[in-house]
Amino acid sequence: MKRVAVLKGGMSSERDVSLVSGEECAKALRTEGYEVTEIDVAPNLWEQLNDADPDVIFNALHGEWGEDGRVQGVLDLFGAPYTHSGVMASALAMDKHRSKAVLRDIGITVPKGALVPRVSASEDHPMKPPYVVKPNAQGSSVGVYIVKDKNDAPADMADNEEMGDLVLVEEFIPGRELTVAVMDGKALAVTEIIPNTEWYDYEAKYADGGSTHVVPAKIPDEVTELCKTWALMAHEALGCKGITRSDFRFNDINDDLTDIVNKIVMLELNTQPGMTPTSLAPEQAAYVGLSFSQLCRWIVEDASWPR
């Protein structure tokens, strides 16, 4: 029987989300016949892994120290096969500013933006509103400010040290929220996310009833195909492994699709997408006929070392 260590929790602001992902994945893997040890990751991860002595490490961490290349470096040194992306792809995808440069270079439309000192961004508008201010290396819409007009400067951001000294300032992209999961060399589907809050924030992502997921999205075929093409291109260009999820905005203010490339903007790629049965990537896997436990099995069997 293959021994699987599921890494969950950890030390990031997304700890609670990771605990849920890890518990659900561990439960699913047990139904698939694996011997599972759940590890709430602490600074002594090396000792925790030695005690578990796994055949495979399932990374269900989110955020800093989970999907930014640092834990992946520990796993490379440990030497057991592990899931999801390796050091380089994880670090690059987590750095939104630098990953956008790669995506732009291969022809994917991304938001215009720049890295700006957090304190100065709280004191004066770094670009003409509307725009978005977010941490450059966090996920789950943690610490995101939407500045709608010139009277809406986020003054309290100066004291929000968790965002980091440099923040990413991007033009606000209007439109519908779309997402695409990629696994096994294929883009699975396009989901439209309809938030039940003002925008797709942390509450909309994780609170009960926070958003509605429509899969497949009711959008023109041309939009579906371009989103799937770009998601697969991004996955490969960043060097990702396992399963990823790419997020998009589609501006459908009119029905003119002659300039479709400029109606779709890729926001980011997630190397560690949420992993519960109702999360976006598992929903797409279910749409193509893969149950949650089968998806978790595929992720384990896809594990390798080094990544």
Secondary structure, 3 states (H helix, E strand, C coil): CCEEEEEECCCCCCHHHHHHHHHHHHHHHHHCCCEEEEEECCCCHHHHHHHHCCCEEEECCCCCCCCCCHHHHHHHHHCCCECCCCHHHHHHHHCHHHHHHHHHHCCCCCCCEEEEEHHHHHHCCCCCCCEEEEECCCCCCCCCEEECCCCCCCHHHHHCHHHCCEEEEEECCCCEEEEEEEECCEEEEEEEEEECCCCCCHHHHHCCCCEEEECCCCCCHHHHHHHHHHHHHHHHHCCCCCCEEEEEEECCCCCCCCCHHHCEEEEEEECCCCCCCCCHHHHHHHHCCCCHHHHHHHHHHHCECCC
